[in-house]
Amino acid sequence: MSASIEDYYAARAPEYDAVYLKPERQADLHAIEAWLLPRFERSRVLEVACGTGHWTRFIAPVAASVLAFDTAPETLRIAEARVAERNVRFEVGDAYALPASEPKCDAAFAGFWFSHVPRARAREFLAGLGAVLAPGARVVLLDNRFVEGSSSPIDERDGDGNTYQLRRLRDGTAHRVLKNFPTEAELRTLLDGLASQVTYVPWQYFWAVQYETRAS
């Protein structure tokens, strides 16, 4: 089994986008696309864990600029080939050591990353994100809800309450993947003192939380 989430996504890069093809999720995904784009119009966007650029390609045409990064060069190569807009810059980076830009980005997006953050590091990640953004920046986190029959089963739970799924790739390899499913109440608690104007938006298979960063 892979030892880290980085190893898993590096191995998964060629089949990364298959998750967006699940028939039962199409209505939600189309609704999310329509909801998401107005949040980033004319904004300088920092995208965390951009993967293959699936969401970057929607955000880039409406944003002033996008600084998108991921830990896996394998997925970034796919993203660079997919997204042609000249206002996008892709970089290898660490979500726990976020790059600062000048001027500071006034918006941020993390799609399907927060569920991979260990519960013990969730507040650290959110504080670190806020630290590199302009005060009052708009942030959108988008991720999965657990839906029986559509989501991969929960295979394991550790002492900190993190949940894990066992995922198999087309090459037959098995990967133990940390995948948490925070509730609205948990998200609001994590954001207490770090954010204002917190809005939680649920769909059948996904959730989003939108908020504004506070001045440090």
QUICOR-V139454 format. One record per pair of residues at least 24 apart in sequence whose C-alpha atoms are under 6 Angstrom apart, sorted by the first residue. I is the first residue (numbers start at 1). J is the second residue. Records with the same first field share a line. If there is no record, write none. Layout:
BEGIN
I: J / J
END
This chain:
BEGIN
1: 174 / 175
2: 175
10: 72 / 74
13: 75
44: 105 / 106 / 107
45: 105 / 107 / 108
46: 108
47: 108 / 109 / 110
48: 110
51: 75
52: 76 / 78 / 79
53: 79
57: 83
69: 93
96: 125
100: 132
104: 133 / 134
105: 133 / 134
106: 134 / 137
107: 137 / 138 / 139
108: 139
109: 139 / 140 / 141
110: 141
111: 141 / 142
112: 142 / 143
115: 179 / 180
116: 178 / 179
123: 190
130: 213
135: 213 / 214 / 215
136: 212 / 213 / 214
137: 212 / 213
138: 211 / 212
139: 210 / 211
140: 209 / 210
141: 208 / 209
142: 207 / 208
143: 206 / 207
144: 206
145: 205 / 206
END
